[in-house]
Amino acid sequence: MKKTHLILFSLFIIGISQNAFSQAKKPTLMVLPSDNWCEQRYFMTEFDNQGTKQRVPDYKLAFQQDNELGQVITKLNSLLIRKGFNPKVAEQELKSIEAKTAEGNMTKSVASGAQIYQSQLDKIRNRVKMDIIIQIWWKVNNDKSVSFTLEAFDAYTNKSIAAETFNALPSEDIIPIKLENAISNSFDPFLNDLQNHFEDLLLNGREILITLKRWDNWENNFETEINGEELTDYINKWMNENTVNNKFSRIEATENLIIFEQVRIPIYDKNNYPMDAREFAKGLQKYLKKEPFKYEVKLMQRGLGEAILILGEK
């Protein structure tokens, strides 16, 4: 009798643990084809990045022309939903961006009217502010078996946080069904890695990069003293007071340049909206515009995970 009670109690505890996990706050996800998948199928576009040619995925073209991509991502999204996640739909976000002409708010050169290039992924990141990007790749083999690879990246740092390869046995099934069969028994370890990463963000903060520069015509620099302390020291104190658990690393500090990396910021702001590098840096910008500094500060952003402050003017 006691043994029976012990077994029932153990099952009860397991049930509570599983229920608690299913109710835990989940990261915002988006599934996209991998760069390699796009390259192999010629869904790439080229742009000039300050004289250097770069190739990036053309997701819009891939969704329009590939018959399998939309089905595969829809299937993977449905499997994620079954596990309690709420993935954003990349194809719909791309359509929304096109409809609202998001490029209108891009920075323009006063002299030439030139614009800063944004890839489709940059636009999606800035619009959705997802936590994790899952990239999928697959290859159909001669015997009709299929190899699938899923790799997850932190959307702010581009660091890989989970990767898994799944193999579907030879069959006449369509690719989405092959995907479902391949991952059905081994999906949880991959998802656990995603959830663990997200819980680390909740506990220790999101990681970003902050760079401070000065215009060359500014009469001050980061070694300028204010009330007996250098400007660098004031900035350091602000970082200590506003980062999660005072976690950041200052890797460069000269009179003209300060770089902070591994800066841990709250994942949500006081209104429970996702916080990115720009929102965090706005706090430092406002601080430097007040007494005793009263500096003009230009704020720029690169993706979700990097902000640049330039002191001296806007």
N, C-alpha and C positions, 0 to 999 in steps of 0.2 A: 504493500500500500504506500509506504513511504517512497519507494522507488518510483511509483506511478506519479505521486505528487511532485517529485523532483523533476521528472520529465516534463510534466505539464507546466511547472514553473519556468523551466528553461525555455520551452516553446513560447511562453508568455513574454519573457524578457526579449527573446529574439524578435518577436512580433512588434514589441514596442520600439526596438532599435531600428527595424526596417521602416516602421511608420514614421519615426522621427527623421530618418534620412530622406524619405520621400517628401516630407514637409519642409525640409531645409531649403533656404533660399538658394535658387539656382542661378548660375551665370547666364548672361545673354550670349547666345551662340549664333553663328552664321556659317553655312556650308557653302564652299566654293570649289570649283575645279582647281587642281594644283597647277603651278606654273609649268611643270613638266608636261602635264596632260595637255595644256593649252599650246605649248610649243610643239608637241608631237602632231597636233591636229591643225597647226597653223592659225590658231586664234590668238595672234599677237599683234601688237601695234608698236611702232617705233617713234620716239620723239628725241628732240635735241635738248640735252641737259647741259647747258653752258658749254657747248662745243663737243660734248661726248654723246654719242648715239646710245640710247638705251631702249631695250625691248621690255614691254610689260603686257600682261594678259589683257585681251579684249573680251571681257565677259559678255557684253551685250551681243557681240557677233557669235560667240559660242552658244548662247541660249537660243539665238535666232536660227542657227544653221545645223546644230548637232541634234539628232533625233533622240539620243539616249540621255543627254545631260540633264534635262529637266526632269525626266522620269526617275533617274537615279537619285538626284538631290531630293525630290519629293518623297521617295521611299525612305531615304536616310532621315529626313526631317520627321516622317511619321514614326520611325523607330525611336527617335529622340523624344518625341512627345509621349510615347508609351512609357518611357523611363522617367517622366516628370519634368523634362526640359521644355523650353518654349523657344525654339529656333526662329530667327528672323528669316524671311524669304528673300534671298538675294535678287532674284529676277524681278520681283515686285518693287524692291527698293531702287533698282536701276531704272525701271520705268518711271517711278515717281520723281527721281532726280532729273530725268530727261524732261518730264512734263513741267517741272517747276524751274527749269533752267538754272540749276544751282550755281553754274559758273559765274552768274552775275555778281556775286560777292567776292570774286577772286581779286587779288592784288594786281593793280596795273601800274606800269611805269608811266610817270608823268611825261617824260620826254617822248617815248615812242608808242605808248599805249599797249606795250607788250604785257602778256600775262604770265603768271607763274603756273607751270604745268602741274595738273593734278591727275593722277591715274584714276581709273574707275574705282579701284580699291580705296584710294585716299578719300574719294567722295563718299563712298559707302560708310567708311569708318567715321568720318566727321558727322554724317547724318544719323547713323544708328547708335554709335558709341557702344558697340558690343564689347564683351569681355574677352571672348575667345573666338578665333577663326579656325574652323575645321576645313582642311583641304583634302579633297578626295582624288585619287588616281586609280585607274584600272586598266587592265590589259587582257584581251581575249586571246587565249592560247590556241594552238592548232587543234588540240583535242576537245575544244569547246569548254575547257575549264577556264576560270577567270581568277586573276589575282587582283585584290583590292588593297590599297594602302590608305589609311587615314592618319593624318598628322595634324595636331592641334597646336596653335600658336597663341601666345598672349597678344591681343590686338594692339596693346600700347607699346610693347617692347620688341615684338616680333620674335621673342624667344620661344623655342619649341618646348612644349610642356607634356606632350604625350604623342606616341606613335605606335601604330599596330598594323600588321599585314594579315589579311584574311584570304583564304583560298576557297573558291567554290568548285565542287566536283563537276566533271563533264556532264552536261545535260542540255536539253532543248529549251530550257526556260529562258525568258527574256532577262536582260541584265539586271533590272531592279529586283527580280525574284532571286536571282543568283546572289545578289548582295545580301538580301535578307537571310537566305539560307546560310551564307558564309559567316555572318557575324552573330547569328542568333544565340549561339552558345558561348561566345567569348567577347561580347560587347561590354560587359560590366567592368572588367579591369580598366579598359580605356576610359569609360565614363567616370570611374572612381578617381582616376588621375586628374580629370578635368575638375571634378568637385573638390578634390583636395587642394588644387591650385587656387580655386575661387575662395575656399575657406581661409587659405593663407592670406589672400588679399583682404578679406574682411577683418582678419586679426592683425595683420602687420602692415596693411596699406598697399596701394597700387604703386608700382615703380615707374618713375618718369625721369627725364633729363631736363635740367634748367641751365641755360647759358646766359651770362650777362656780359654785354660789350659796351663800348662807348663810341660815340661819334668822334671823328678825329678833330672836329672844331670845338669840342667841348672843353671848357677851361678847367674842369676837374678831372680826377681819375679815381680809381678804387683805393688809392692810398691817401687821398685827401682826408685831412683830419677835421672832425666835427666834434667840438666839446672834448677834445683830448683823445678821441678814438678814431681810428681809420674807418672809412666807409665799409671796407671789407668786413670789419668786426661787427658793425651794425647788421649787415646782411646775414652774417653767420648766426647772430642771435635770433633774427627773425626766422631763419630756417629751423633752428633748434626749437623754437616755440610753436611752429606750425606743422612740422612733419610728424608722422605717426611714430611714437616711441623714439623721437629724435634721430631717426634713421636717415642718413644721407652721407655721401662721400664727396668731399671737395677735392677734385683731381687737378685743378689748375687755379692759380690765384696770382695774377700779376696786376700791374697798375692799369692795364687795358682789358683784361679778360678774367672772368671767373666761370668755372664750369663745375656744376654739381651733378653727379650721376648717382644711380641707385637711390634716388629721392623717393621716399615712401610717403604717399599722400592718402587721405581718406578716400575710400572708394565711392562714397556718396557725400554730397554736401548737406547742409542743415535742413534743406527742403527735400532730402532723399532723392535728388537727381544725381545721375552719374557725374563724377568729377573727373575732368581731364587736365592735362598739363596747363592749358590756357587758363582755365578757371582758377587753378591753384596760383599761377603766376600773377593773375590779376590782383591777388591779395598783396603780393610783394610790390607790384606796380603802385598800388594805392598808398602803401607804406612809404615808398620813396618820394611820393608827390606831396607828402605832408611835412609839417615841421619836424625836425629842424632842417630837412633836406630841401623840399620844394623843387624837386627836379622834374623836368619833362622826361617821360619814359615811353618809348615805343614798344609795343608788345606784338610779337609775331609767333606763329605756330607752325610746327612741322608734324603733321599727323596728330594723333591723340596723345602721344607720349613725349613730345618735346616742345618746350617753349623758349623763346629768345627775347630777352629784354635789352634794349639799346638805350643807354642814358645820354641825355643832352638835348634831345628834341624829338618831335614826332615826325 
